[in-house]
Amino acid sequence: MKKHRLHILSVLSIIFLASCTVKQTSPHQKHAINSEVLSLPKDLSLLLTLEMQAINQGMMNLVPAIASADWQKIAEIGDQIKGSYIMHNRLTKQQQKTLHHVLPMEFKVLDQKFHQLAGMLTHSAEMQKPELVNFYFYKLNEACGQCHSRYASNKFPGFLSPYSSEHLH
Ligand code: HEC
């Protein structure tokens, strides 16, 4: 009888522990921890928004360029996207310094990766390789979501859905 009660107790505690674990690793909570908003000074925030709009336009122009094998155009857009990288573009020395301090390390890593992918897209277009061009177009799209889900979920609340960010990290 005593043994039986002990057994029930341990089963109960296992259920309790299991429910704690499930709660801790629920995708929603995980995402909430992983998501933050950049606090940039106004001038830098405006530059970032302008840069994003330019990148967005570049991505849209890539669709017809890729579909028509316009290698020169693809390479040109890849170069533009690479060159519009905010930390390499139009910033005063002081703004560069501020940005360096304000941006989290992980943001810089994501941005750098994005920058490299744009370079790879240009390179693939110069080699006139359609599969590679499509691959890097896909990788660039993936990189937008990776950074937005982490640093721009206030602007793109779709990433706050518990399941949408699961495959991005
Ligand atoms: C390394 C991070 C990062 C990458 C990579 C990135 N973005 Fe962004 N993006 C941001 C942040 C942060 C914001 C919100 C900041 C803001 O606009 O105020 C943003 C905002 C935007 C906006 C909204 C601009 C507006 O008018 O409000 C667009 C559009 C956008 N991004 C497009 C893209 C596209 C398309 C890609 C990929 C080809 C991309 N971004 C890649 C960080 C990134």
Residues whose N, C-alpha, C, O or C-beta is under 5 A from the ligand:
A	BS01	HEC	S45 L48 T49 M52 Q53 I55 N56 M59 F107 L110 D111 F114 L140 A143 C144 C147 H148 Y151 A152 K155
